[in-house]
Amino acid sequence: MWGIYSALKAAFKQKRKCPRCGHIQLVDIAHKNKSKKCSKCGENIPVPKTQI
Ligand SMILES: [Zn+2]
């Protein structure tokens, strides 16, 4: 049950790579059109032009 739930949850996340440190940041799909700060270095990760 939990496996299905986490798989569903992952489907609503978008992977975004930090341009500075290369850290993969998971961004909630609800915020996919907003820039996100990297949790590792604090760099602003811009919205990707193409969907991953
Ligand atoms: Zn970073």
mmCIF file of the protein (N, C-alpha, C, O) and its ligand, coordinates in Angstrom:
data_MODEL
# 
_entry.id   MODEL 
# 
loop_
_entity.id 
_entity.type 
_entity.pdbx_number_of_molecules 
1 polymer     1 
2 non-polymer 1 
# 
_entity_poly.entity_id                      1 
_entity_poly.type                           'polypeptide(L)' 
_entity_poly.nstd_linkage                   no 
_entity_poly.nstd_monomer                   no 
_entity_poly.pdbx_seq_one_letter_code       MWGIYSALKAAFKQKRKCPRCGHIQLVDIAHKNKSKKCSKCGENIPVPKTQI 
_entity_poly.pdbx_seq_one_letter_code_can   MWGIYSALKAAFKQKRKCPRCGHIQLVDIAHKNKSKKCSKCGENIPVPKTQI 
_entity_poly.pdbx_strand_id                 A 
# 
loop_
_entity_poly_seq.entity_id 
_entity_poly_seq.num 
_entity_poly_seq.mon_id 
_entity_poly_seq.hetero 
1 1  MET n 
1 2  TRP n 
1 3  GLY n 
1 4  ILE n 
1 5  TYR n 
1 6  SER n 
1 7  ALA n 
1 8  LEU n 
1 9  LYS n 
1 10 ALA n 
1 11 ALA n 
1 12 PHE n 
1 13 LYS n 
1 14 GLN n 
1 15 LYS n 
1 16 ARG n 
1 17 LYS n 
1 18 CYS n 
1 19 PRO n 
1 20 ARG n 
1 21 CYS n 
1 22 GLY n 
1 23 HIS n 
1 24 ILE n 
1 25 GLN n 
1 26 LEU n 
1 27 VAL n 
1 28 ASP n 
1 29 ILE n 
1 30 ALA n 
1 31 HIS n 
1 32 LYS n 
1 33 ASN n 
1 34 LYS n 
1 35 SER n 
1 36 LYS n 
1 37 LYS n 
1 38 CYS n 
1 39 SER n 
1 40 LYS n 
1 41 CYS n 
1 42 GLY n 
1 43 GLU n 
1 44 ASN n 
1 45 ILE n 
1 46 PRO n 
1 47 VAL n 
1 48 PRO n 
1 49 LYS n 
1 50 THR n 
1 51 GLN n 
1 52 ILE n 
# 
loop_
_struct_asym.id 
_struct_asym.entity_id 
A 1 
B 2 
# 
loop_
_chem_comp.id 
_chem_comp.type 
_chem_comp.mon_nstd_flag 
ALA 'L-peptide linking' y 
ARG 'L-peptide linking' y 
ASN 'L-peptide linking' y 
ASP 'L-peptide linking' y 
CYS 'L-peptide linking' y 
GLN 'L-peptide linking' y 
GLU 'L-peptide linking' y 
GLY 'peptide linking'   y 
HIS 'L-peptide linking' y 
ILE 'L-peptide linking' y 
LEU 'L-peptide linking' y 
LYS 'L-peptide linking' y 
MET 'L-peptide linking' y 
PHE 'L-peptide linking' y 
PRO 'L-peptide linking' y 
SER 'L-peptide linking' y 
THR 'L-peptide linking' y 
TRP 'L-peptide linking' y 
TYR 'L-peptide linking' y 
VAL 'L-peptide linking' y 
ZN  non-polymer         . 
# 
_pdbx_entity_nonpoly.entity_id   2 
_pdbx_entity_nonpoly.name        ? 
_pdbx_entity_nonpoly.comp_id     ZN 
# 
_pdbx_nonpoly_scheme.asym_id         B 
_pdbx_nonpoly_scheme.entity_id       2 
_pdbx_nonpoly_scheme.mon_id          ZN 
_pdbx_nonpoly_scheme.ndb_seq_num     1 
_pdbx_nonpoly_scheme.pdb_seq_num     101 
_pdbx_nonpoly_scheme.auth_seq_num    101 
_pdbx_nonpoly_scheme.pdb_mon_id      ZN 
_pdbx_nonpoly_scheme.auth_mon_id     ZN 
_pdbx_nonpoly_scheme.pdb_strand_id   A 
_pdbx_nonpoly_scheme.pdb_ins_code    . 
# 
loop_
_atom_site.group_PDB 
_atom_site.id 
_atom_site.type_symbol 
_atom_site.label_atom_id 
_atom_site.label_alt_id 
_atom_site.label_comp_id 
_atom_site.label_asym_id 
_atom_site.label_entity_id 
_atom_site.label_seq_id 
_atom_site.pdbx_PDB_ins_code 
_atom_site.Cartn_x 
_atom_site.Cartn_y 
_atom_site.Cartn_z 
_atom_site.occupancy 
_atom_site.B_iso_or_equiv 
_atom_site.pdbx_formal_charge 
_atom_site.auth_seq_id 
_atom_site.auth_comp_id 
_atom_site.auth_asym_id 
_atom_site.auth_atom_id 
_atom_site.pdbx_PDB_model_num 
ATOM   1   N  N  . MET A 1 1  ? 0.831  -1.214 0.000   1.00 0.00 ? 1   MET A N  1 
ATOM   2   C  CA . MET A 1 1  ? 0.000  0.000  0.000   1.00 0.00 ? 1   MET A CA 1 
ATOM   3   C  C  . MET A 1 1  ? 0.861  1.257  0.000   1.00 0.00 ? 1   MET A C  1 
ATOM   4   O  O  . MET A 1 1  ? 0.616  2.208  -0.743  1.00 0.00 ? 1   MET A O  1 
ATOM   5   N  N  . TRP A 1 2  ? 1.889  1.229  0.868   1.00 0.00 ? 2   TRP A N  1 
ATOM   6   C  CA . TRP A 1 2  ? 2.746  2.403  0.959   1.00 0.00 ? 2   TRP A CA 1 
ATOM   7   C  C  . TRP A 1 2  ? 3.591  2.585  -0.296  1.00 0.00 ? 2   TRP A C  1 
ATOM   8   O  O  . TRP A 1 2  ? 3.914  3.705  -0.692  1.00 0.00 ? 2   TRP A O  1 
ATOM   9   N  N  . GLY A 1 3  ? 3.951  1.426  -0.930  1.00 0.00 ? 3   GLY A N  1 
ATOM   10  C  CA . GLY A 1 3  ? 4.734  1.491  -2.152  1.00 0.00 ? 3   GLY A CA 1 
ATOM   11  C  C  . GLY A 1 3  ? 3.979  2.202  -3.260  1.00 0.00 ? 3   GLY A C  1 
ATOM   12  O  O  . GLY A 1 3  ? 4.542  3.007  -4.004  1.00 0.00 ? 3   GLY A O  1 
ATOM   13  N  N  . ILE A 1 4  ? 2.705  1.893  -3.355  1.00 0.00 ? 4   ILE A N  1 
ATOM   14  C  CA . ILE A 1 4  ? 1.857  2.528  -4.356  1.00 0.00 ? 4   ILE A CA 1 
ATOM   15  C  C  . ILE A 1 4  ? 1.731  4.025  -4.063  1.00 0.00 ? 4   ILE A C  1 
ATOM   16  O  O  . ILE A 1 4  ? 1.758  4.858  -4.970  1.00 0.00 ? 4   ILE A O  1 
ATOM   17  N  N  . TYR A 1 5  ? 1.595  4.334  -2.805  1.00 0.00 ? 5   TYR A N  1 
ATOM   18  C  CA . TYR A 1 5  ? 1.439  5.724  -2.397  1.00 0.00 ? 5   TYR A CA 1 
ATOM   19  C  C  . TYR A 1 5  ? 2.678  6.545  -2.739  1.00 0.00 ? 5   TYR A C  1 
ATOM   20  O  O  . TYR A 1 5  ? 2.574  7.650  -3.272  1.00 0.00 ? 5   TYR A O  1 
ATOM   21  N  N  . SER A 1 6  ? 3.858  5.991  -2.426  1.00 0.00 ? 6   SER A N  1 
ATOM   22  C  CA . SER A 1 6  ? 5.089  6.727  -2.705  1.00 0.00 ? 6   SER A CA 1 
ATOM   23  C  C  . SER A 1 6  ? 5.345  6.841  -4.201  1.00 0.00 ? 6   SER A C  1 
ATOM   24  O  O  . SER A 1 6  ? 5.906  7.833  -4.665  1.00 0.00 ? 6   SER A O  1 
ATOM   25  N  N  . ALA A 1 7  ? 4.935  5.828  -4.953  1.00 0.00 ? 7   ALA A N  1 
ATOM   26  C  CA . ALA A 1 7  ? 5.084  5.880  -6.410  1.00 0.00 ? 7   ALA A CA 1 
ATOM   27  C  C  . ALA A 1 7  ? 4.184  6.964  -6.980  1.00 0.00 ? 7   ALA A C  1 
ATOM   28  O  O  . ALA A 1 7  ? 4.565  7.688  -7.900  1.00 0.00 ? 7   ALA A O  1 
ATOM   29  N  N  . LEU A 1 8  ? 3.007  7.064  -6.430  1.00 0.00 ? 8   LEU A N  1 
ATOM   30  C  CA . LEU A 1 8  ? 2.071  8.102  -6.838  1.00 0.00 ? 8   LEU A CA 1 
ATOM   31  C  C  . LEU A 1 8  ? 2.618  9.485  -6.507  1.00 0.00 ? 8   LEU A C  1 
ATOM   32  O  O  . LEU A 1 8  ? 2.533  10.421 -7.301  1.00 0.00 ? 8   LEU A O  1 
ATOM   33  N  N  . LYS A 1 9  ? 3.177  9.578  -5.315  1.00 0.00 ? 9   LYS A N  1 
ATOM   34  C  CA . LYS A 1 9  ? 3.740  10.835 -4.850  1.00 0.00 ? 9   LYS A CA 1 
ATOM   35  C  C  . LYS A 1 9  ? 4.906  11.265 -5.739  1.00 0.00 ? 9   LYS A C  1 
ATOM   36  O  O  . LYS A 1 9  ? 5.056  12.446 -6.051  1.00 0.00 ? 9   LYS A O  1 
ATOM   37  N  N  . ALA A 1 10 ? 5.731  10.290 -6.144  1.00 0.00 ? 10  ALA A N  1 
ATOM   38  C  CA . ALA A 1 10 ? 6.880  10.583 -6.995  1.00 0.00 ? 10  ALA A CA 1 
ATOM   39  C  C  . ALA A 1 10 ? 6.427  11.069 -8.364  1.00 0.00 ? 10  ALA A C  1 
ATOM   40  O  O  . ALA A 1 10 ? 7.116  11.851 -9.019  1.00 0.00 ? 10  ALA A O  1 
ATOM   41  N  N  . ALA A 1 11 ? 5.267  10.599 -8.784  1.00 0.00 ? 11  ALA A N  1 
ATOM   42  C  CA . ALA A 1 11 ? 4.741  10.992 -10.088 1.00 0.00 ? 11  ALA A CA 1 
ATOM   43  C  C  . ALA A 1 11 ? 4.352  12.462 -10.102 1.00 0.00 ? 11  ALA A C  1 
ATOM   44  O  O  . ALA A 1 11 ? 4.247  13.078 -11.163 1.00 0.00 ? 11  ALA A O  1 
ATOM   45  N  N  . PHE A 1 12 ? 4.141  13.012 -8.927  1.00 0.00 ? 12  PHE A N  1 
ATOM   46  C  CA . PHE A 1 12 ? 3.761  14.419 -8.835  1.00 0.00 ? 12  PHE A CA 1 
ATOM   47  C  C  . PHE A 1 12 ? 4.943  15.309 -8.502  1.00 0.00 ? 12  PHE A C  1 
ATOM   48  O  O  . PHE A 1 12 ? 4.791  16.472 -8.127  1.00 0.00 ? 12  PHE A O  1 
ATOM   49  N  N  . LYS A 1 13 ? 6.129  14.728 -8.651  1.00 0.00 ? 13  LYS A N  1 
ATOM   50  C  CA . LYS A 1 13 ? 7.348  15.494 -8.420  1.00 0.00 ? 13  LYS A CA 1 
ATOM   51  C  C  . LYS A 1 13 ? 8.126  15.609 -9.727  1.00 0.00 ? 13  LYS A C  1 
ATOM   52  O  O  . LYS A 1 13 ? 8.139  14.697 -10.553 1.00 0.00 ? 13  LYS A O  1 
ATOM   53  N  N  . GLN A 1 14 ? 8.756  16.733 -9.879  1.00 0.00 ? 14  GLN A N  1 
ATOM   54  C  CA . GLN A 1 14 ? 9.567  16.956 -11.061 1.00 0.00 ? 14  GLN A CA 1 
ATOM   55  C  C  . GLN A 1 14 ? 11.026 17.054 -10.635 1.00 0.00 ? 14  GLN A C  1 
ATOM   56  O  O  . GLN A 1 14 ? 11.362 17.744 -9.673  1.00 0.00 ? 14  GLN A O  1 
ATOM   57  N  N  . LYS A 1 15 ? 11.886 16.352 -11.368 1.00 0.00 ? 15  LYS A N  1 
ATOM   58  C  CA . LYS A 1 15 ? 13.315 16.388 -11.059 1.00 0.00 ? 15  LYS A CA 1 
ATOM   59  C  C  . LYS A 1 15 ? 13.935 17.595 -11.728 1.00 0.00 ? 15  LYS A C  1 
ATOM   60  O  O  . LYS A 1 15 ? 13.741 17.843 -12.918 1.00 0.00 ? 15  LYS A O  1 
ATOM   61  N  N  . ARG A 1 16 ? 14.686 18.340 -10.935 1.00 0.00 ? 16  ARG A N  1 
ATOM   62  C  CA . ARG A 1 16 ? 15.341 19.527 -11.464 1.00 0.00 ? 16  ARG A CA 1 
ATOM   63  C  C  . ARG A 1 16 ? 16.795 19.538 -11.005 1.00 0.00 ? 16  ARG A C  1 
ATOM   64  O  O  . ARG A 1 16 ? 17.089 19.335 -9.827  1.00 0.00 ? 16  ARG A O  1 
ATOM   65  N  N  . LYS A 1 17 ? 17.681 19.772 -11.933 1.00 0.00 ? 17  LYS A N  1 
ATOM   66  C  CA . LYS A 1 17 ? 19.099 19.745 -11.605 1.00 0.00 ? 17  LYS A CA 1 
ATOM   67  C  C  . LYS A 1 17 ? 19.610 21.154 -11.360 1.00 0.00 ? 17  LYS A C  1 
ATOM   68  O  O  . LYS A 1 17 ? 19.369 22.078 -12.136 1.00 0.00 ? 17  LYS A O  1 
ATOM   69  N  N  . CYS A 1 18 ? 20.321 21.279 -10.257 1.00 0.00 ? 18  CYS A N  1 
ATOM   70  C  CA . CYS A 1 18 ? 20.898 22.581 -9.907  1.00 0.00 ? 18  CYS A CA 1 
ATOM   71  C  C  . CYS A 1 18 ? 22.037 22.916 -10.872 1.00 0.00 ? 18  CYS A C  1 
ATOM   72  O  O  . CYS A 1 18 ? 22.933 22.097 -11.078 1.00 0.00 ? 18  CYS A O  1 
ATOM   73  N  N  . PRO A 1 19 ? 22.008 24.114 -11.465 1.00 0.00 ? 19  PRO A N  1 
ATOM   74  C  CA . PRO A 1 19 ? 23.053 24.488 -12.428 1.00 0.00 ? 19  PRO A CA 1 
ATOM   75  C  C  . PRO A 1 19 ? 24.410 24.727 -11.770 1.00 0.00 ? 19  PRO A C  1 
ATOM   76  O  O  . PRO A 1 19 ? 25.441 24.708 -12.443 1.00 0.00 ? 19  PRO A O  1 
ATOM   77  N  N  . ARG A 1 20 ? 24.408 24.949 -10.469 1.00 0.00 ? 20  ARG A N  1 
ATOM   78  C  CA . ARG A 1 20 ? 25.664 25.251 -9.778  1.00 0.00 ? 20  ARG A CA 1 
ATOM   79  C  C  . ARG A 1 20 ? 26.357 24.001 -9.244  1.00 0.00 ? 20  ARG A C  1 
ATOM   80  O  O  . ARG A 1 20 ? 27.530 23.767 -9.534  1.00 0.00 ? 20  ARG A O  1 
ATOM   81  N  N  . CYS A 1 21 ? 25.624 23.188 -8.454  1.00 0.00 ? 21  CYS A N  1 
ATOM   82  C  CA . CYS A 1 21 ? 26.264 22.044 -7.800  1.00 0.00 ? 21  CYS A CA 1 
ATOM   83  C  C  . CYS A 1 21 ? 25.818 20.706 -8.383  1.00 0.00 ? 21  CYS A C  1 
ATOM   84  O  O  . CYS A 1 21 ? 26.375 19.664 -8.037  1.00 0.00 ? 21  CYS A O  1 
ATOM   85  N  N  . GLY A 1 22 ? 24.819 20.726 -9.265  1.00 0.00 ? 22  GLY A N  1 
ATOM   86  C  CA . GLY A 1 22 ? 24.380 19.486 -9.899  1.00 0.00 ? 22  GLY A CA 1 
ATOM   87  C  C  . GLY A 1 22 ? 23.464 18.643 -9.024  1.00 0.00 ? 22  GLY A C  1 
ATOM   88  O  O  . GLY A 1 22 ? 23.140 17.507 -9.369  1.00 0.00 ? 22  GLY A O  1 
ATOM   89  N  N  . HIS A 1 23 ? 23.047 19.200 -7.893  1.00 0.00 ? 23  HIS A N  1 
ATOM   90  C  CA . HIS A 1 23 ? 22.153 18.481 -6.986  1.00 0.00 ? 23  HIS A CA 1 
ATOM   91  C  C  . HIS A 1 23 ? 20.777 18.315 -7.623  1.00 0.00 ? 23  HIS A C  1 
ATOM   92  O  O  . HIS A 1 23 ? 20.218 19.259 -8.182  1.00 0.00 ? 23  HIS A O  1 
ATOM   93  N  N  . ILE A 1 24 ? 20.237 17.092 -7.526  1.00 0.00 ? 24  ILE A N  1 
ATOM   94  C  CA . ILE A 1 24 ? 18.911 16.844 -8.088  1.00 0.00 ? 24  ILE A CA 1 
ATOM   95  C  C  . ILE A 1 24 ? 17.873 17.219 -7.034  1.00 0.00 ? 24  ILE A C  1 
ATOM   96  O  O  . ILE A 1 24 ? 17.829 16.654 -5.941  1.00 0.00 ? 24  ILE A O  1 
ATOM   97  N  N  . GLN A 1 25 ? 17.062 18.166 -7.394  1.00 0.00 ? 25  GLN A N  1 
ATOM   98  C  CA . GLN A 1 25 ? 16.052 18.681 -6.487  1.00 0.00 ? 25  GLN A CA 1 
ATOM   99  C  C  . GLN A 1 25 ? 14.686 18.217 -6.953  1.00 0.00 ? 25  GLN A C  1 
ATOM   100 O  O  . GLN A 1 25 ? 14.357 18.339 -8.133  1.00 0.00 ? 25  GLN A O  1 
ATOM   101 N  N  . LEU A 1 26 ? 13.897 17.691 -6.045  1.00 0.00 ? 26  LEU A N  1 
ATOM   102 C  CA . LEU A 1 26 ? 12.539 17.291 -6.395  1.00 0.00 ? 26  LEU A CA 1 
ATOM   103 C  C  . LEU A 1 26 ? 11.599 18.459 -6.146  1.00 0.00 ? 26  LEU A C  1 
ATOM   104 O  O  . LEU A 1 26 ? 11.510 18.991 -5.039  1.00 0.00 ? 26  LEU A O  1 
ATOM   105 N  N  . VAL A 1 27 ? 10.908 18.837 -7.195  1.00 0.00 ? 27  VAL A N  1 
ATOM   106 C  CA . VAL A 1 27 ? 9.999  19.972 -7.104  1.00 0.00 ? 27  VAL A CA 1 
ATOM   107 C  C  . VAL A 1 27 ? 8.571  19.469 -7.247  1.00 0.00 ? 27  VAL A C  1 
ATOM   108 O  O  . VAL A 1 27 ? 8.250  18.703 -8.156  1.00 0.00 ? 27  VAL A O  1 
ATOM   109 N  N  . ASP A 1 28 ? 7.736  19.909 -6.345  1.00 0.00 ? 28  ASP A N  1 
ATOM   110 C  CA . ASP A 1 28 ? 6.329  19.526 -6.417  1.00 0.00 ? 28  ASP A CA 1 
ATOM   111 C  C  . ASP A 1 28 ? 5.736  20.009 -7.745  1.00 0.00 ? 28  ASP A C  1 
ATOM   112 O  O  . ASP A 1 28 ? 5.978  21.141 -8.164  1.00 0.00 ? 28  ASP A O  1 
ATOM   113 N  N  . ILE A 1 29 ? 4.971  19.156 -8.390  1.00 0.00 ? 29  ILE A N  1 
ATOM   114 C  CA . ILE A 1 29 ? 4.412  19.464 -9.703  1.00 0.00 ? 29  ILE A CA 1 
ATOM   115 C  C  . ILE A 1 29 ? 3.532  20.727 -9.629  1.00 0.00 ? 29  ILE A C  1 
ATOM   116 O  O  . ILE A 1 29 ? 3.350  21.426 -10.626 1.00 0.00 ? 29  ILE A O  1 
ATOM   117 N  N  . ALA A 1 30 ? 3.003  20.998 -8.461  1.00 0.00 ? 30  ALA A N  1 
ATOM   118 C  CA . ALA A 1 30 ? 2.182  22.189 -8.279  1.00 0.00 ? 30  ALA A CA 1 
ATOM   119 C  C  . ALA A 1 30 ? 3.017  23.467 -8.387  1.00 0.00 ? 30  ALA A C  1 
ATOM   120 O  O  . ALA A 1 30 ? 2.502  24.547 -8.674  1.00 0.00 ? 30  ALA A O  1 
ATOM   121 N  N  . HIS A 1 31 ? 4.325  23.309 -8.147  1.00 0.00 ? 31  HIS A N  1 
ATOM   122 C  CA . HIS A 1 31 ? 5.232  24.469 -8.214  1.00 0.00 ? 31  HIS A CA 1 
ATOM   123 C  C  . HIS A 1 31 ? 6.165  24.395 -9.414  1.00 0.00 ? 31  HIS A C  1 
ATOM   124 O  O  . HIS A 1 31 ? 7.209  25.047 -9.439  1.00 0.00 ? 31  HIS A O  1 
ATOM   125 N  N  . LYS A 1 32 ? 5.785  23.600 -10.408 1.00 0.00 ? 32  LYS A N  1 
ATOM   126 C  CA . LYS A 1 32 ? 6.711  23.358 -11.528 1.00 0.00 ? 32  LYS A CA 1 
ATOM   127 C  C  . LYS A 1 32 ? 6.945  24.600 -12.368 1.00 0.00 ? 32  LYS A C  1 
ATOM   128 O  O  . LYS A 1 32 ? 7.944  24.683 -13.082 1.00 0.00 ? 32  LYS A O  1 
ATOM   129 N  N  . ASN A 1 33 ? 6.054  25.552 -12.297 1.00 0.00 ? 33  ASN A N  1 
ATOM   130 C  CA . ASN A 1 33 ? 6.246  26.775 -13.076 1.00 0.00 ? 33  ASN A CA 1 
ATOM   131 C  C  . ASN A 1 33 ? 6.930  27.872 -12.269 1.00 0.00 ? 33  ASN A C  1 
ATOM   132 O  O  . ASN A 1 33 ? 7.058  29.008 -12.725 1.00 0.00 ? 33  ASN A O  1 
ATOM   133 N  N  . LYS A 1 34 ? 7.369  27.512 -11.057 1.00 0.00 ? 34  LYS A N  1 
ATOM   134 C  CA . LYS A 1 34 ? 8.063  28.481 -10.216 1.00 0.00 ? 34  LYS A CA 1 
ATOM   135 C  C  . LYS A 1 34 ? 9.507  28.042 -10.040 1.00 0.00 ? 34  LYS A C  1 
ATOM   136 O  O  . LYS A 1 34 ? 9.806  26.848 -10.012 1.00 0.00 ? 34  LYS A O  1 
ATOM   137 N  N  . SER A 1 35 ? 10.391 29.009 -9.925  1.00 0.00 ? 35  SER A N  1 
ATOM   138 C  CA . SER A 1 35 ? 11.791 28.657 -9.685  1.00 0.00 ? 35  SER A CA 1 
ATOM   139 C  C  . SER A 1 35 ? 11.941 28.171 -8.252  1.00 0.00 ? 35  SER A C  1 
ATOM   140 O  O  . SER A 1 35 ? 11.203 28.583 -7.356  1.00 0.00 ? 35  SER A O  1 
ATOM   141 N  N  . LYS A 1 36 ? 12.914 27.283 -8.053  1.00 0.00 ? 36  LYS A N  1 
ATOM   142 C  CA . LYS A 1 36 ? 13.082 26.643 -6.748  1.00 0.00 ? 36  LYS A CA 1 
ATOM   143 C  C  . LYS A 1 36 ? 14.516 26.832 -6.280  1.00 0.00 ? 36  LYS A C  1 
ATOM   144 O  O  . LYS A 1 36 ? 15.449 26.798 -7.082  1.00 0.00 ? 36  LYS A O  1 
ATOM   145 N  N  . LYS A 1 37 ? 14.684 27.031 -4.987  1.00 0.00 ? 37  LYS A N  1 
ATOM   146 C  CA . LYS A 1 37 ? 16.026 27.165 -4.440  1.00 0.00 ? 37  LYS A CA 1 
ATOM   147 C  C  . LYS A 1 37 ? 16.621 25.796 -4.157  1.00 0.00 ? 37  LYS A C  1 
ATOM   148 O  O  . LYS A 1 37 ? 15.944 24.906 -3.643  1.00 0.00 ? 37  LYS A O  1 
ATOM   149 N  N  . CYS A 1 38 ? 17.899 25.635 -4.500  1.00 0.00 ? 38  CYS A N  1 
ATOM   150 C  CA . CYS A 1 38 ? 18.596 24.382 -4.243  1.00 0.00 ? 38  CYS A CA 1 
ATOM   151 C  C  . CYS A 1 38 ? 18.768 24.196 -2.738  1.00 0.00 ? 38  CYS A C  1 
ATOM   152 O  O  . CYS A 1 38 ? 19.180 25.113 -2.027  1.00 0.00 ? 38  CYS A O  1 
ATOM   153 N  N  . SER A 1 39 ? 18.447 23.001 -2.271  1.00 0.00 ? 39  SER A N  1 
ATOM   154 C  CA . SER A 1 39 ? 18.529 22.735 -0.828  1.00 0.00 ? 39  SER A CA 1 
ATOM   155 C  C  . SER A 1 39 ? 19.976 22.554 -0.389  1.00 0.00 ? 39  SER A C  1 
ATOM   156 O  O  . SER A 1 39 ? 20.279 22.571 0.804   1.00 0.00 ? 39  SER A O  1 
ATOM   157 N  N  . LYS A 1 40 ? 20.859 22.381 -1.355  1.00 0.00 ? 40  LYS A N  1 
ATOM   158 C  CA . LYS A 1 40 ? 22.257 22.122 -1.032  1.00 0.00 ? 40  LYS A CA 1 
ATOM   159 C  C  . LYS A 1 40 ? 23.092 23.405 -1.007  1.00 0.00 ? 40  LYS A C  1 
ATOM   160 O  O  . LYS A 1 40 ? 23.822 23.661 -0.049  1.00 0.00 ? 40  LYS A O  1 
ATOM   161 N  N  . CYS A 1 41 ? 22.978 24.208 -2.071  1.00 0.00 ? 41  CYS A N  1 
ATOM   162 C  CA . CYS A 1 41 ? 23.841 25.395 -2.178  1.00 0.00 ? 41  CYS A CA 1 
ATOM   163 C  C  . CYS A 1 41 ? 23.054 26.704 -2.154  1.00 0.00 ? 41  CYS A C  1 
ATOM   164 O  O  . CYS A 1 41 ? 23.650 27.776 -2.049  1.00 0.00 ? 41  CYS A O  1 
ATOM   165 N  N  . GLY A 1 42 ? 21.728 26.633 -2.250  1.00 0.00 ? 42  GLY A N  1 
ATOM   166 C  CA . GLY A 1 42 ? 20.914 27.835 -2.181  1.00 0.00 ? 42  GLY A CA 1 
ATOM   167 C  C  . GLY A 1 42 ? 20.766 28.548 -3.508  1.00 0.00 ? 42  GLY A C  1 
ATOM   168 O  O  . GLY A 1 42 ? 20.144 29.608 -3.583  1.00 0.00 ? 42  GLY A O  1 
ATOM   169 N  N  . GLU A 1 43 ? 21.339 27.966 -4.565  1.00 0.00 ? 43  GLU A N  1 
ATOM   170 C  CA . GLU A 1 43 ? 21.231 28.553 -5.902  1.00 0.00 ? 43  GLU A CA 1 
ATOM   171 C  C  . GLU A 1 43 ? 19.793 28.459 -6.391  1.00 0.00 ? 43  GLU A C  1 
ATOM   172 O  O  . GLU A 1 43 ? 19.097 27.479 -6.125  1.00 0.00 ? 43  GLU A O  1 
ATOM   173 N  N  . ASN A 1 44 ? 19.364 29.475 -7.100  1.00 0.00 ? 44  ASN A N  1 
ATOM   174 C  CA . ASN A 1 44 ? 18.022 29.458 -7.657  1.00 0.00 ? 44  ASN A CA 1 
ATOM   175 C  C  . ASN A 1 44 ? 17.993 28.566 -8.894  1.00 0.00 ? 44  ASN A C  1 
ATOM   176 O  O  . ASN A 1 44 ? 18.723 28.815 -9.854  1.00 0.00 ? 44  ASN A O  1 
ATOM   177 N  N  . ILE A 1 45 ? 17.167 27.542 -8.879  1.00 0.00 ? 45  ILE A N  1 
ATOM   178 C  CA . ILE A 1 45 ? 17.071 26.645 -10.026 1.00 0.00 ? 45  ILE A CA 1 
ATOM   179 C  C  . ILE A 1 45 ? 15.913 27.119 -10.895 1.00 0.00 ? 45  ILE A C  1 
ATOM   180 O  O  . ILE A 1 45 ? 14.761 27.112 -10.461 1.00 0.00 ? 45  ILE A O  1 
ATOM   181 N  N  . PRO A 1 46 ? 16.219 27.530 -12.117 1.00 0.00 ? 46  PRO A N  1 
ATOM   182 C  CA . PRO A 1 46 ? 15.164 28.045 -12.989 1.00 0.00 ? 46  PRO A CA 1 
ATOM   183 C  C  . PRO A 1 46 ? 14.246 26.943 -13.505 1.00 0.00 ? 46  PRO A C  1 
ATOM   184 O  O  . PRO A 1 46 ? 14.580 25.759 -13.456 1.00 0.00 ? 46  PRO A O  1 
ATOM   185 N  N  . VAL A 1 47 ? 13.103 27.351 -13.991 1.00 0.00 ? 47  VAL A N  1 
ATOM   186 C  CA . VAL A 1 47 ? 12.140 26.401 -14.564 1.00 0.00 ? 47  VAL A CA 1 
ATOM   187 C  C  . VAL A 1 47 ? 12.726 25.849 -15.859 1.00 0.00 ? 47  VAL A C  1 
ATOM   188 O  O  . VAL A 1 47 ? 13.110 26.616 -16.743 1.00 0.00 ? 47  VAL A O  1 
ATOM   189 N  N  . PRO A 1 48 ? 12.797 24.528 -15.976 1.00 0.00 ? 48  PRO A N  1 
ATOM   190 C  CA . PRO A 1 48 ? 13.355 23.948 -17.206 1.00 0.00 ? 48  PRO A CA 1 
ATOM   191 C  C  . PRO A 1 48 ? 12.453 24.188 -18.409 1.00 0.00 ? 48  PRO A C  1 
ATOM   192 O  O  . PRO A 1 48 ? 11.228 24.210 -18.299 1.00 0.00 ? 48  PRO A O  1 
ATOM   193 N  N  . LYS A 1 49 ? 13.097 24.369 -19.567 1.00 0.00 ? 49  LYS A N  1 
ATOM   194 C  CA . LYS A 1 49 ? 12.326 24.649 -20.780 1.00 0.00 ? 49  LYS A CA 1 
ATOM   195 C  C  . LYS A 1 49 ? 11.629 23.404 -21.292 1.00 0.00 ? 49  LYS A C  1 
ATOM   196 O  O  . LYS A 1 49 ? 10.534 23.466 -21.852 1.00 0.00 ? 49  LYS A O  1 
ATOM   197 N  N  . THR A 1 50 ? 12.293 22.259 -21.086 1.00 0.00 ? 50  THR A N  1 
ATOM   198 C  CA . THR A 1 50 ? 11.706 20.989 -21.535 1.00 0.00 ? 50  THR A CA 1 
ATOM   199 C  C  . THR A 1 50 ? 11.380 20.121 -20.330 1.00 0.00 ? 50  THR A C  1 
ATOM   200 O  O  . THR A 1 50 ? 12.110 20.127 -19.339 1.00 0.00 ? 50  THR A O  1 
ATOM   201 N  N  . GLN A 1 51 ? 10.317 19.399 -20.410 1.00 0.00 ? 51  GLN A N  1 
ATOM   202 C  CA . GLN A 1 51 ? 9.914  18.487 -19.351 1.00 0.00 ? 51  GLN A CA 1 
ATOM   203 C  C  . GLN A 1 51 ? 10.835 17.276 -19.319 1.00 0.00 ? 51  GLN A C  1 
ATOM   204 O  O  . GLN A 1 51 ? 11.218 16.748 -20.362 1.00 0.00 ? 51  GLN A O  1 
ATOM   205 N  N  . ILE A 1 52 ? 11.179 16.850 -18.135 1.00 0.00 ? 52  ILE A N  1 
ATOM   206 C  CA . ILE A 1 52 ? 12.021 15.658 -17.995 1.00 0.00 ? 52  ILE A CA 1 
ATOM   207 C  C  . ILE A 1 52 ? 11.124 14.429 -17.938 1.00 0.00 ? 52  ILE A C  1 
ATOM   208 O  O  . ILE A 1 52 ? 11.619 13.308 -17.821 1.00 0.00 ? 52  ILE A O  1 
HETATM 209 ZN ZN . ZN  B 2 .  ? 22.899 23.561 -5.801  1.00 0.00 2 101 ZN  A ZN 1 
# 
